[in-house]
């Protein structure tokens, strides 16, 4: 802080009484205090600065709720924790919104077609678009009827690796089958 005699509490009290210079110093000191904390939790500089601006806006909107008889930092970090949690909720909600539903893809791949031979031909055509390992996994699971655990044993892979490879294959197959 530029002047040790001016604590954050005093700056906020002065800002609440209309001192614009004190408010500008308070926001600058608050930003300097929060930046390392946010960088630790967020990681990227751009997102950190965006989140810092959101926190400062929240401080501005909630400044009337600050009790000058209490410490400033706990009040500030309460707002900051809320904004960080909101940031992560938005981020994961966005990822979840764009996630591919595996069940939907499996249903499309295994959906009954009026003619079983046509369905088999579509699947074989789609398998040509896959890398050999993924094609083998899909063949074993959907043509030969093996489970992911059994396929993992046959191909000397971990079960989760088989599921991931199958998921990637389903994405490719879905695009290929949509073209047909």
N, C-alpha and C positions, 0 to 999 in steps of 0.2 A: 504494500500500500504506500502511496507517495507520502502521506503524512500520518505517522503512527498515532497521532492524537485523534485522528478521525477514524473511529471504528465503523464497521459496516452498519452497526445498529444506529449510530449517530447519523450516518449518511442517510439511512432510510427514514429516520425521524425527520430530518431536515427536508428530505424529498417529499414526505407526506405533507409537510407544511408549506410546500410550494417552491422550494429552492431548486431551480432547474440545474444549476451547476453541480450541486450535491448529487442530484439524481444522475447526471451524466457520469460523474466519478463513480457512483455506486454501480451503475451498469457496467462500466469498464472493469472495475475491480471484481465484480461478480463473474464476468466473462473470463477474466484471467484465473479466477478460482476454479471455475467449472471445466474449462477446456481440457486440462489433463485428465480429470475424472471421466469426462465423456469420451475422450479418445481411448481410454482404457476399456470402456464398455462397448464402444461402437467400432473402433478400428480405423475406418476410412476417414480421411480428412474432410472430404466433402460432406459426408453424412454427419460427422461430428459438428461441423459449422452449422449445418441446417438445423440439427437438433438444438444446438446452443441458441440459435435465434428463436426457436420455438419456446425454449425455457425462458429466455429474456422477455418474450411477449407475454408468457404466462405470469411472470413476475410483475410485469407492467399492469396486466389486467387484475391481478390479485393483490396489488400493493396496499389497497385499502383494508385488507384483512390482517395485515401484519400488526402485531401488538408490540409497541415500542418498549414495553417492559420485559420482553423475552428476547433471547438470542436470535440473531438473524440467520445464522447458518442452518440450524435445524429446520426452520421454516423454508429456507431456500432448497435444501436437499429433499424435503418432502415434495416440493413441486418438481424437482429434477427427477426423482425416482419415478414419479407418475409419468412424466414425459418419456423417460427411457422405456418404461414398461409399455407405454402406448406405441412407441417406435417399433418395438419387437413384435407387438400384436399386429400392427399394420404390415410389417415385413412378412411375417409368417402367414397372415391371412391372404396376402397377395400370392405367395407361393402356393398355398393350398388351393386358391381359386384356379390356378393354372396347372394343377397337378392332374395327371392322367389316372383315371380309375381303372385299375388292373382288371377288375371283374368285368367291366364293360368291354374291354379289349378281348378278354378271354371268351366272353359271350359272342362277340362278333366273329372271332376265329372259329369257335365251335358251334355257331348258330346253325340250326337245321335249314338246309336248302331243300327245295322240293325233290331234287334228285341227288342222292348220296354221291354218285360218281362225279357230278358237276362240282360238288363241294370239295371233294378230294382233289380234283384238277385245279380248282382255285387255290387251295392250300399249297399244292406242289408248285404252282406258278409263283406264288408269293415266296416260297422257300428259296427260290433261285435268287431273289434279291437280297438274301441274308448272307452274312459271313458264314463260313462252313461250321464253326462251332455253335453259333446260334441256331443255324438250320438243324443241326443234329439234336440240339436240346428240344426244339419245338417238335421235331419228328418223333422223338422218344416220348414226349409228354402228350402230344395231341393225336398222333397217329397210332403209336404203339401202346399208349395208355399208362405210361409209368408216372409215378409221383416225382416231385422235385427231389425228394430224399433218395429215391432209387436212381434217378438220373445222376445225381451227385456221386453216388457210389460207382456207377458204370463209367463215368468220365473222370474219376479221381479229382473231383472238385468239391468245394464246400457247398452245402445246401443253399446258403444265402447267395453265393456267387451264381449258382444255377438260376435262382429266382431273379437276380438282377439281369443276367443275360437274357432270360426269357422275357422280362419286362421290356428290355431294349428291342428284342426281336418283335414283340407285339406292336410296338410303336411303328416299326418299319412295315410290318405286315398290314397294319391298319391303313397306312398310306397307300400301300400297293393294292389292297383289296378295294379301297375307295376308287381307285383309277379304273378298275375292271368293270 
